[in-house]
């Protein structure tokens, strides 16, 4: 009877050890993934000002794009003042 109890105790301890090892491995993997995510966030923090500057530069060009239609009309008048199509 003592041998059966000893075997059951060893079985329970080995299962407990397996679960502890499995949890430790999972926590280590999560830690690695978290470190990777933090590196990506840090890289994004470094790039964000450059992206904001590019957007600001593009927004400054917006009035020029709005004036392109007027410029096109002006060029059409200058190149064909009497609007003759052919």
Buried (B, 14 or more C-beta within 10 A) or exposed (E): EEEEEEEEEEEEEEEEEEEEEEEEEEEEEEEEEEEEEEEEEEEEEEEEEEEEEEEEEEEEEEEEEEEEEEEEEEEEEEEEEEEEEE
